Amino acid sequence: MIDRYDVIELSKIYKRLLEVELTLKQKIIFALEKTYAEKAFYRLIPYIKSLDHNIKENLKLIENTLITDEVKLKRFMANAYISDVVNILTRYKNIYKFKLFQQNFYGYEMDNTKHAEVISYAGRLVSLRNSICLLYTSPSPRDGLLSR
């Protein structure tokens, strides 16, 4: 049974997880802008189009506006799920395999061993986020509600 102290601890973990997510997003924005200069957002378009969720629909709204590439990239990242962020770093080869991006994001070029570590960490990060979100939205036996 989860008591209020457990909820407080979960809240602390969740807050730290959100801080990590924000830091990852900021680092990706920095690395993309530094690597691709004014075309950073357009490097992500093929990746965004491969997504299954509603962020793809937001692409049309972002893409067709008369705002700078920098603002488009920041809007996409603000709406991106943590799984999208880690997929950019682990599965979207057009970005993560590019040596200049690696230098700008990690500070060094990645080898296969380091990349495997990033994939492992990213998987645990997404699992933790999903688990905590599930705990926060699970029904409470005390109140009989469908969500909290």
Residue pairs with C-beta under 8 A, 6 or more apart in sequence:
2 135
10 132
10 135
10 136
13 128
13 132
14 132
14 136
17 125
17 128
17 129
17 132
20 125
21 82
21 85
21 125
21 129
24 82
24 85
24 86
24 89
25 77
25 78
25 80
25 85
27 105
28 77
28 85
28 88
28 89
28 105
29 40
29 73
29 74
29 77
30 104
30 105
31 101
31 104
31 105
32 40
32 41
32 43
32 44
32 73
32 95
32 101
33 40
33 70
33 73
34 104
35 98
35 100
35 101
35 104
36 43
38 69
39 69
40 69
40 70
40 73
41 62
41 69
41 70
41 72
41 73
41 76
42 69
43 94
43 95
44 73
44 76
44 88
44 95
45 59
45 63
46 94
47 87
47 88
47 92
47 94
47 95
48 55
48 56
48 59
48 76
49 56
49 59
51 84
53 81
55 76
55 79
55 80
55 81
55 84
58 75
58 76
58 79
59 76
62 72
62 75
62 76
63 72
65 72
77 85
82 125
82 126
82 129
83 126
86 122
86 123
86 125
86 126
88 95
88 96
89 95
89 96
89 105
89 118
89 122
90 96
90 115
90 118
90 119
90 122
95 101
96 102
96 110
96 115
99 109
102 108
102 109
102 110
103 109
106 114
110 118
136 148
137 147
137 148
138 147
138 148
139 145
139 146
139 147
139 148
140 148
